[in-house]
Amino acid sequence: MKFRTRLLVTSLTIVLVPLLLTSIAFLFVGGHVEDAEEEFGILDGNNLSISYTIENYSHVTEEVLKAVKDQIALDSSKLEDKEYLNEISGELNNRISYIIVRKKDRLYYTGNERAAERIFEMLPEYGNEVPDSETGYYYNDRRKLVKQVDFQFTDGSEGSFFIVTSVNSLISKNALTKMIYAFILVLCLTSILLTHWIQRGIFTPINQLNTAMQNIAEGNLEYMLPTEEKGEIGELYRNYEDMRLRLKESTDEKFEHEQKNKELVSNISHDLKTPITSIKGYVEGIMDGVADTPEKMNKYIKTIYDKANDMDRLINELTTYSGIDNNRIPYTFRRINVADYFGDCIEEVGLDLESKNIQLNYEALIEPSTQIIADPEQLKRVINNIISNSVKYMNKDKGVIDIRILDELDAIRVEIEDNGMGIAAKDLPNIFERFYRTDASRNSSKGGSGIGLSIVKKIIEDHGGYIWATSKEDEGTCMHFVIRKYQAPEEDVGGTVQ
């Protein structure tokens, strides 16, 4: 649920729920009051005898009534003392009750004269004292509860002591108390429900997100948050998950990159150490006079030269790799004729392959005018790297390398195939990955830096083409790459170039 909707629901709940529950409470309390009034039984028309079941009403005055009865039993003349009656009346003032003392048919004393005048003529006759098992008399039209105790004055006159209580006031006070309690209960219940709802909907997700961010800060990128939440919280969770996955991917790539850099440094160090060791050995031979003939001297110098070229090639690969890694390979694209370009390349590498007893075959099955847009230097690096790999892994006495240029309608396909040792099926999908080496041992003289084919793949892709390989162990390997042809713009009728 969105925060705006949640706030709206909260506002309406704060207003409507207390009103609704309070209304229900008022109806319940009102019904309870009516039930309380209906509990009074009828006695002599307007006089209602109140059953003992509503003893909560009689309890208001029962202590005073008991004290008066005890006083009558001890000395009834005390009820003729108006100071004593004033004390009793004072005790009842704050209980919504007052007393009336009747002597024969006259009003002898009252604590509320105006009220007493309205009910005096209705009071029960002497001798109609309600038994202790009943609570008193109730007058419907007056809503008065009357308790009576008869006694005799010292002159022998009949006397009655009455406690008159306003039942309506008692009910109203009781109802008001219950309604206040009900309203407080409603407010507390509403507050608890809203607090729980807001805590579950806002504070709990925020705490979960805080925990997740702490895990991120500590480097734990595996801590996940649920993405099933809706509204802003769900969107926040999904954004966190996107951030976490990107950080994890970036961290994994960084770790992998560091590992590959370490591997590269190790590989380059080993590959540089081998020719340097050879160079030092041959130089020491020359210095020690081992090369004591012109033929030996030429052989030593040629070997030193070859090893220096190997070192130069490794350094160039490292420089190129650095350019790939930072996406800074310098390209100078221009339109080149495919047949002429590859013809020159074949002529250049042919002599070197011939000296290594490797036969080079070249076949161009394309139109002589076919052109592509390419960087001649970088494309030559592709050809040299592939051929260099073929030479490195040639295991036949008579090596053969075939180069074919095929027409693919709107593109050309170049195939460079050798009859070397081939590549295992399990290695074939990985040969274009950086630092991947099919030979496990670094002691092999065939070991390379492992970045040659990754450089080839990057250059071909930057030319808008793609590359793949096919191979069979002990039979040879064929490298295929495709580059789109250059399409000359068509001329319109007026000769304008479009």
C-alpha positions as CSV (number, residue, x, y, z in Angstrom):
1,M,0.0,0.0,0.0
2,K,1.3,3.5,-0.9
3,F,2.2,5.9,1.9
4,R,-0.4,8.4,0.7
5,T,-3.1,5.8,0.9
6,R,-1.8,4.6,4.2
7,L,-1.9,8.1,5.6
8,L,-5.5,8.6,4.3
9,V,-6.6,5.4,5.8
10,T,-5.0,6.3,9.1
11,S,-6.7,9.7,9.2
12,L,-10.1,8.2,8.4
13,T,-9.5,5.5,11.0
14,I,-8.6,8.0,13.7
15,V,-11.9,9.8,13.1
16,L,-14.4,7.1,12.1
17,V,-13.4,4.1,14.2
18,P,-13.7,6.0,17.6
19,L,-17.0,7.5,16.5
20,L,-18.4,4.1,15.4
21,L,-17.2,2.2,18.4
22,T,-18.3,5.0,20.8
23,S,-21.7,5.0,19.2
24,I,-22.0,1.2,19.7
25,A,-20.8,1.7,23.3
26,F,-23.4,4.4,23.9
27,L,-26.2,2.2,22.5
28,F,-25.0,-0.7,24.7
29,V,-24.9,1.5,27.8
30,G,-28.3,3.1,27.0
31,G,-29.7,-0.4,26.6
32,H,-28.2,-1.3,29.9
33,V,-29.8,1.7,31.6
34,E,-33.2,0.8,30.2
35,D,-32.7,-2.7,31.3
36,A,-31.9,-1.4,34.8
37,E,-35.1,0.7,34.9
38,E,-37.2,-2.3,33.7
39,E,-35.9,-4.3,36.6
40,F,-38.1,-2.3,39.0
41,G,-41.4,-4.1,39.8
42,I,-44.9,-2.5,40.1
43,L,-46.4,-1.9,43.6
44,D,-49.7,0.0,44.2
45,G,-49.9,1.8,40.9
46,N,-47.3,4.5,40.8
47,N,-45.4,3.0,43.6
48,L,-42.7,0.6,42.5
49,S,-41.0,-1.8,44.8
50,I,-37.4,-2.1,43.7
51,S,-36.0,-5.6,43.7
52,Y,-32.8,-6.4,45.5
53,T,-31.1,-7.1,42.2
54,I,-30.3,-3.4,41.8
55,E,-28.5,-3.2,45.1
56,N,-25.9,-0.9,43.4
57,Y,-28.5,1.9,43.8
58,S,-29.5,1.1,47.4
59,H,-25.8,0.8,48.3
60,V,-25.6,4.6,48.0
61,T,-27.7,5.1,51.2
62,E,-27.6,1.8,53.0
63,E,-24.9,2.8,55.4
64,V,-26.8,5.9,56.5
65,L,-30.1,3.9,56.8
66,K,-28.4,1.2,58.9
67,A,-27.0,3.9,61.2
68,V,-30.4,5.4,61.6
69,K,-32.0,2.0,62.4
70,D,-29.3,1.3,65.0
71,Q,-30.0,4.7,66.5
72,I,-33.7,4.1,66.6
73,A,-33.1,0.7,68.3
74,L,-30.8,2.5,70.8
75,D,-32.6,5.8,71.3
76,S,-35.3,7.0,68.9
77,S,-35.4,10.4,70.5
78,K,-32.1,11.2,68.8
79,L,-34.1,11.6,65.6
80,E,-35.9,14.6,67.2
81,D,-32.5,16.4,67.4
82,K,-32.3,18.6,64.3
83,E,-28.5,18.9,64.7
84,Y,-28.2,15.2,64.4
85,L,-30.6,15.3,61.4
86,N,-28.4,18.0,59.8
87,E,-25.4,15.8,60.2
88,I,-27.2,12.9,58.4
89,S,-28.4,15.3,55.7
90,G,-24.8,16.6,55.2
91,E,-23.6,13.1,54.6
92,L,-26.2,12.5,51.9
93,N,-25.8,15.8,50.0
94,N,-23.0,14.6,47.8
95,R,-24.9,11.3,47.1
96,I,-27.8,12.9,45.3
97,S,-30.1,12.0,48.3
98,Y,-31.9,13.9,51.0
99,I,-33.9,13.0,54.2
100,I,-37.4,13.6,55.2
101,V,-38.7,13.2,58.8
102,R,-42.5,13.0,59.2
103,K,-44.4,13.4,62.4
104,K,-47.9,12.1,62.0
105,D,-49.0,13.8,58.8
106,R,-46.7,16.9,59.1
107,L,-43.2,17.6,57.8
108,Y,-41.0,17.6,60.8
109,Y,-37.6,17.9,59.0
110,T,-36.1,17.8,55.5
111,G,-32.7,18.3,53.9
112,N,-34.3,19.6,50.6
113,E,-37.4,21.6,51.3
114,R,-38.5,22.3,47.6
115,A,-38.0,18.6,46.6
116,A,-39.7,17.4,49.8
117,E,-42.9,19.5,49.1
118,R,-43.3,17.8,45.7
119,I,-43.1,14.2,47.0
120,F,-44.4,14.6,50.7
121,E,-48.0,13.8,49.9
122,M,-46.9,10.6,48.0
123,L,-44.9,9.1,50.8
124,P,-46.0,5.7,52.2
125,E,-48.2,5.7,55.3
126,Y,-46.8,4.8,58.7
127,G,-46.5,1.1,59.1
128,N,-45.7,0.5,55.3
129,E,-42.0,0.1,56.0
130,V,-40.4,-2.1,53.3
131,P,-38.8,-5.3,54.7
132,D,-35.0,-5.6,54.6
133,S,-35.4,-8.1,51.8
134,E,-36.5,-5.2,49.5
135,T,-34.8,-2.0,48.6
136,G,-37.5,0.6,48.8
137,Y,-40.2,2.4,46.9
138,Y,-39.8,3.8,43.4
139,Y,-42.0,6.5,41.9
140,N,-42.2,6.4,38.2
141,D,-43.4,10.0,37.6
142,R,-40.8,11.4,40.0
143,R,-38.0,8.9,39.4
144,K,-37.4,8.8,43.1
145,L,-36.2,5.9,45.2
146,V,-37.6,6.1,48.8
147,K,-36.4,4.2,51.8
148,Q,-38.6,4.3,55.0
149,V,-37.9,3.6,58.7
150,D,-40.8,4.0,61.2
151,F,-40.3,5.1,64.8
152,Q,-42.1,6.9,67.6
153,F,-41.4,10.3,69.0
154,T,-41.0,10.7,72.7
155,D,-44.6,12.0,73.0
156,G,-45.8,8.8,71.4
157,S,-46.5,10.3,68.0
158,E,-46.0,8.2,64.9
159,G,-42.9,9.1,63.0
160,S,-41.2,8.0,59.8
161,F,-37.7,8.6,58.6
162,F,-37.3,8.7,54.7
163,I,-34.2,8.7,52.5
164,V,-35.2,10.0,49.0
165,T,-32.7,9.3,46.2
166,S,-33.0,10.6,42.6
167,V,-32.7,7.4,40.6
168,N,-32.5,9.3,37.3
169,S,-29.4,11.1,38.6
170,L,-27.9,7.8,39.7
171,I,-28.6,6.2,36.3
172,S,-27.2,9.3,34.5
173,K,-24.0,9.3,36.6
174,N,-23.6,5.5,36.2
175,A,-24.2,5.7,32.4
176,L,-21.8,8.7,32.1
177,T,-19.1,6.7,33.9
178,K,-19.5,3.7,31.7
179,M,-19.5,5.9,28.6
180,I,-16.3,7.5,29.7
181,Y,-14.7,4.1,30.3
182,A,-16.0,2.9,26.9
183,F,-14.6,5.9,25.1
184,I,-11.2,5.5,26.7
185,L,-11.3,1.8,25.8
186,V,-12.2,2.7,22.2
187,L,-9.4,5.3,21.9
188,C,-6.9,2.8,23.4
189,L,-8.0,0.0,21.1
190,T,-7.8,2.3,18.0
191,S,-4.4,3.6,19.0
192,I,-3.1,0.0,19.5
193,L,-4.5,-1.1,16.1
194,L,-3.1,1.9,14.2
195,T,0.2,1.7,16.0
196,H,0.5,-2.0,15.1
197,W,-0.6,-1.3,11.5
198,I,1.8,1.6,11.0
199,Q,4.7,-0.3,12.7
200,R,4.1,-3.4,10.4
201,G,3.6,-1.3,7.3
202,I,6.4,1.3,7.8
203,F,8.7,0.8,10.7
204,T,9.2,-2.9,10.2
205,P,10.2,-2.5,6.5
206,I,12.5,0.5,7.3
207,N,14.2,-1.7,10.0
208,Q,14.6,-4.5,7.5
209,L,16.0,-2.1,4.9
210,N,18.4,-0.7,7.6
211,T,19.6,-4.2,8.4
212,A,20.1,-4.8,4.7
213,M,22.1,-1.6,4.3
214,Q,24.3,-2.6,7.3
215,N,25.0,-5.9,5.6
216,I,25.9,-4.1,2.4
217,A,28.3,-1.8,4.4
218,E,29.9,-4.9,6.0
219,G,30.4,-6.4,2.5
220,N,27.7,-9.1,2.7
221,L,26.2,-8.8,-0.8
222,E,24.1,-12.0,-0.4
223,Y,21.5,-10.5,2.0
224,M,18.2,-10.3,0.1
225,L,15.0,-8.5,0.7
226,P,11.5,-9.7,-0.4
227,T,10.3,-8.1,-3.6
228,E,6.6,-9.1,-3.2
229,E,5.8,-5.9,-1.2
230,K,3.6,-3.3,-3.0
231,G,3.7,0.5,-3.1
232,E,6.7,2.6,-2.1
233,I,8.1,0.0,0.2
234,G,8.0,-2.6,-2.6
235,E,9.7,-0.2,-5.0
236,L,12.3,0.6,-2.4
237,Y,13.0,-3.1,-1.8
238,R,13.3,-3.7,-5.6
239,N,15.7,-0.7,-5.9
240,Y,17.7,-2.2,-3.1
241,E,17.8,-5.6,-4.9
242,D,18.9,-3.9,-8.1
243,M,21.6,-2.0,-6.3
244,R,22.7,-5.2,-4.5
245,L,22.8,-7.3,-7.7
246,R,24.8,-4.6,-9.5
247,L,27.2,-4.2,-6.6
248,K,27.6,-8.0,-6.4
249,E,28.2,-8.2,-10.2
250,S,30.7,-5.3,-10.0
251,T,32.5,-6.9,-7.0
252,D,32.6,-10.3,-8.7
253,E,33.9,-8.7,-11.9
254,K,36.5,-6.7,-10.0
255,F,37.6,-9.9,-8.1
256,E,37.7,-11.8,-11.4
257,H,39.6,-9.0,-13.0
258,E,42.1,-8.9,-10.2
259,Q,42.6,-12.6,-10.4
260,K,43.1,-12.4,-14.2
261,N,45.6,-9.6,-13.8
262,K,47.5,-11.6,-11.3
263,E,47.5,-14.5,-13.7
264,L,48.5,-12.2,-16.5
265,V,51.5,-10.9,-14.6
266,S,52.5,-14.5,-13.7
267,N,52.1,-15.6,-17.3
268,I,54.0,-12.6,-18.7
269,S,56.7,-13.0,-16.1
270,H,57.2,-16.6,-17.0
271,D,57.1,-16.0,-20.7
272,L,59.6,-13.2,-20.4
273,K,61.8,-15.2,-18.2
274,T,62.2,-18.0,-20.7
275,P,63.6,-15.8,-23.6
276,I,65.7,-13.7,-21.2
277,T,67.3,-16.9,-19.8
278,S,68.0,-18.0,-23.4
279,I,69.5,-14.6,-24.4
280,K,71.7,-14.6,-21.3
281,G,72.9,-18.1,-22.1
282,Y,73.8,-17.3,-25.7
283,V,75.4,-14.0,-24.7
284,E,77.5,-15.8,-22.1
285,G,78.5,-18.4,-24.8
286,I,79.7,-15.6,-27.0
287,M,81.5,-13.9,-24.2
288,D,83.2,-17.2,-23.1
289,G,84.3,-17.8,-26.7
290,V,82.0,-20.8,-27.3
291,A,80.9,-19.3,-30.6
292,D,84.4,-19.6,-32.0
293,T,83.3,-19.9,-35.7
294,P,81.4,-17.5,-37.9
295,E,78.6,-20.1,-38.3
296,K,78.2,-20.5,-34.5
297,M,78.3,-16.8,-34.0
298,N,75.6,-16.3,-36.6
299,K,73.5,-19.0,-35.0
300,Y,73.9,-17.5,-31.5
301,I,73.0,-14.0,-32.8
302,K,70.0,-15.2,-34.7
303,T,68.7,-17.1,-31.6
304,I,69.2,-13.9,-29.5
305,Y,67.3,-12.0,-32.2
306,D,64.4,-14.5,-32.2
307,K,64.1,-14.5,-28.4
308,A,64.1,-10.7,-28.4
309,N,61.3,-10.8,-31.0
310,D,59.4,-13.1,-28.7
311,M,59.8,-10.6,-25.8
312,D,58.6,-7.8,-28.1
313,R,55.6,-9.8,-29.1
314,L,54.7,-10.4,-25.4
315,I,55.1,-6.8,-24.6
316,N,52.9,-5.8,-27.5
317,E,50.2,-8.2,-26.4
318,L,50.3,-6.7,-22.9
319,T,50.0,-3.2,-24.3
320,T,47.1,-4.3,-26.5
321,Y,45.4,-6.0,-23.6
322,S,45.7,-2.9,-21.6
323,G,44.0,-1.0,-24.4
324,I,41.2,-3.6,-24.6
325,D,40.7,-3.5,-20.8
326,N,40.3,0.3,-20.9
327,N,38.4,0.2,-24.2
328,R,41.1,2.4,-25.8
329,I,42.3,0.4,-28.8
330,P,43.3,3.0,-31.4
331,Y,41.4,2.4,-34.7
332,T,41.9,4.0,-38.1
333,F,39.2,2.7,-40.2
334,R,39.3,3.0,-44.0
335,R,38.1,1.3,-47.1
336,I,40.4,-1.6,-48.2
337,N,40.3,-4.1,-51.1
338,V,40.0,-7.6,-49.6
339,A,41.9,-9.4,-52.3
340,D,44.8,-7.0,-52.4
341,Y,45.0,-6.7,-48.6
342,F,45.1,-10.4,-47.9
343,G,47.4,-11.0,-50.9
344,D,50.0,-8.7,-49.2
345,C,49.5,-10.4,-45.8
346,I,50.0,-13.8,-47.3
347,E,53.2,-12.7,-49.0
348,E,54.5,-11.2,-45.8
349,V,53.9,-14.3,-43.5
350,G,54.6,-16.8,-46.2
351,L,58.4,-16.5,-46.0
352,D,58.4,-16.8,-42.2
353,L,56.2,-20.0,-42.4
354,E,58.4,-21.5,-45.1
355,S,61.5,-21.1,-42.9
356,K,59.6,-23.2,-40.3
357,N,58.7,-25.9,-42.8
358,I,55.0,-24.9,-42.8
359,Q,53.1,-24.8,-46.1
360,L,50.8,-21.8,-46.6
361,N,47.9,-22.2,-49.1
362,Y,45.7,-19.2,-50.0
363,E,42.4,-19.0,-51.9
364,A,40.2,-16.0,-52.4
365,L,36.7,-17.0,-53.7
366,I,35.4,-13.5,-53.9
367,E,34.9,-10.8,-56.5
368,P,38.2,-8.9,-57.1
369,S,36.5,-5.6,-56.3
370,T,35.1,-6.7,-52.9
371,Q,35.9,-4.1,-50.2
372,I,35.4,-3.8,-46.5
373,I,35.8,-1.0,-43.9
374,A,38.6,-2.0,-41.5
375,D,41.7,-0.9,-39.7
376,P,44.6,-2.5,-41.7
377,E,47.0,-2.7,-38.7
378,Q,44.5,-4.2,-36.3
379,L,43.2,-6.6,-38.9
380,K,46.8,-7.7,-39.5
381,R,47.1,-8.3,-35.8
382,V,44.2,-10.6,-36.0
383,I,45.7,-12.7,-38.8
384,N,49.2,-12.7,-37.2
385,N,47.7,-13.8,-33.8
386,I,45.7,-16.7,-35.4
387,I,48.7,-17.9,-37.5
388,S,51.0,-17.5,-34.5
389,N,48.7,-19.8,-32.5
390,S,48.6,-22.3,-35.4
391,V,52.4,-22.3,-35.5
392,K,52.7,-22.6,-31.8
393,Y,50.5,-25.7,-31.6
394,M,51.7,-27.4,-34.8
395,N,52.7,-31.0,-34.0
396,K,53.2,-32.3,-37.5
397,D,56.5,-32.6,-39.3
398,K,54.9,-31.1,-42.4
399,G,52.7,-28.3,-41.2
400,V,49.9,-26.9,-43.5
401,I,48.0,-23.6,-43.0
402,D,45.1,-22.9,-45.4
403,I,43.7,-19.4,-45.7
404,R,40.4,-19.0,-47.6
405,I,38.3,-15.9,-48.3
406,L,34.6,-16.8,-49.0
407,D,31.7,-14.7,-50.2
408,E,28.7,-14.5,-47.8
409,L,26.5,-12.2,-49.9
410,D,26.7,-9.0,-47.8
411,A,29.8,-10.1,-45.9
412,I,33.1,-12.0,-46.4
413,R,34.1,-15.0,-44.3
414,V,37.8,-15.6,-43.6
415,E,38.9,-19.2,-42.7
416,I,42.4,-19.9,-41.3
417,E,42.8,-23.7,-40.9
418,D,45.8,-25.7,-39.8
419,N,46.6,-29.4,-39.4
420,G,48.0,-29.0,-35.8
421,M,47.2,-30.7,-32.6
422,G,43.6,-29.3,-32.5
423,I,41.6,-28.2,-29.4
424,A,39.6,-30.5,-27.1
425,A,35.8,-30.1,-27.3
426,K,35.7,-29.1,-23.6
427,D,38.1,-26.2,-24.3
428,L,36.7,-25.0,-27.5
429,P,33.9,-22.7,-26.0
430,N,36.5,-20.9,-23.8
431,I,39.4,-20.2,-26.1
432,F,38.3,-16.6,-26.7
433,E,38.2,-15.8,-23.0
434,R,41.0,-13.7,-21.6
435,F,43.8,-15.6,-20.0
436,Y,42.3,-19.0,-21.0
437,R,45.0,-21.5,-21.8
438,T,44.4,-25.0,-23.1
439,D,47.9,-26.2,-22.0
440,A,47.9,-26.7,-18.3
441,S,51.7,-26.7,-17.9
442,R,53.7,-23.5,-17.9
443,N,56.8,-25.5,-18.6
444,S,55.8,-26.0,-22.2
445,S,57.5,-23.9,-24.7
446,K,54.1,-23.4,-26.4
447,G,52.7,-21.5,-23.4
448,G,51.5,-18.0,-24.1
449,S,49.9,-15.2,-22.2
450,G,46.4,-16.4,-22.8
451,I,45.2,-13.1,-24.2
452,G,46.0,-13.5,-28.0
453,L,42.6,-14.9,-29.0
454,S,40.7,-12.5,-26.7
455,I,42.4,-9.6,-28.5
456,V,41.4,-11.2,-31.8
457,K,37.7,-11.5,-30.7
458,K,37.7,-7.9,-29.4
459,I,39.1,-6.5,-32.7
460,I,36.7,-8.5,-34.9
461,E,33.7,-7.4,-32.8
462,D,34.8,-3.7,-33.0
463,H,34.7,-4.2,-36.7
464,G,31.1,-5.2,-36.5
465,G,31.9,-8.9,-37.1
466,Y,32.0,-12.1,-35.2
467,I,34.4,-15.0,-34.8
468,W,34.2,-18.7,-33.9
469,A,36.3,-21.9,-34.1
470,T,35.9,-25.5,-35.1
471,S,38.4,-28.1,-34.2
472,K,39.2,-31.8,-33.9
473,E,42.0,-33.2,-31.7
474,D,45.1,-34.4,-33.7
475,E,43.5,-33.2,-36.9
476,G,43.6,-29.4,-36.7
477,T,41.7,-26.2,-36.0
478,C,39.9,-23.7,-38.2
479,M,39.2,-20.1,-37.2
480,H,36.3,-18.4,-38.9
481,F,35.5,-14.7,-38.8
482,V,33.0,-12.6,-40.7
483,I,33.2,-8.9,-41.6
484,R,30.5,-7.1,-43.6
485,K,31.2,-5.8,-47.1
486,Y,31.4,-2.2,-47.9
487,Q,28.3,-1.2,-49.8
488,A,28.9,1.7,-52.2
489,P,26.0,4.3,-52.1
490,E,23.7,4.1,-55.1
491,E,23.6,7.0,-57.6
492,D,20.3,8.6,-58.5
493,V,19.2,9.6,-62.0
494,G,21.0,13.0,-61.9
495,G,24.2,11.4,-60.7
496,T,24.0,12.7,-57.2
497,V,25.4,10.4,-54.6
498,Q,22.8,9.5,-52.1
